[in-house]
Amino acid sequence: MRNTVNRHITVVALAAAIGFVSQSPTFAADGKALFTDKGCVACHGEDAKTPLQEGFPKLAGQSAEYALNQMKDIKSGARKNGQSVDVMKPIVDELSEDEMKALADYLVSLREPPTAASTAPAVPGKTLFLSKTCVACHGKEGKKPLPGYPAIGGQDKAYILAQTKDIKSGARSNGKANAMQPVMHLVNDDEITAIADYLSTVK
């Protein structure tokens, strides 16, 4: 009788344990913690928008789809320009896809609310941004991109110049770079600089 009772208790306890495990929520990766723990703050700043030095990208508010795709491309080797190989690849090589998604979701959560439209007179870079079709993919003021394209309004000027130069030369060929190359032939170096000047001042 005692053995029967003990077996019953054991079965009930096991069932309860299994039930508890099956009902326990899966712990999702914490993008904010990962951003610190993986050393992202060292180059991109604690707020993800104050890079360590000129030429490093601001990441706060970036499209989650774009950020995730860039991490995947750096990990696979599809993106090789700039700091991708020497600095970024060793970091993303150790990230799981869930961690990359968590980081991308965290970055987009840092998007600032839209500000009131500026009444300041149009600047040459803004006019070029509109007339050279940049607005078609990157959206108003470079902050409302189509899926898969980066938000570039408020981005670091040196980073914008480096990326446009690499896309134009073919050094950067991942993601939407192929769609950008025809556009790059519509602008000369002075116009690219003017557009970068404008975008870097967008709030």
Secondary structure, DSSP 8 states (H G I E B T S, - for coil): -HHHHHHHHHHHHHHHHHHHHHHS------HHHHHHHTTHHHHH-TTSSS-SSTTS---TT--HHHHHHHHHHHHHTS--STTIIIIIHHHHTT--HHHHHHHHHHHHHT---------S---HHHHHHHHTTHHHHH-GGG-S--TTS---TT--HHHHHHHHHHHHHTS--STTHHHHHHHHTT--HHHHHHHHHHHHH--
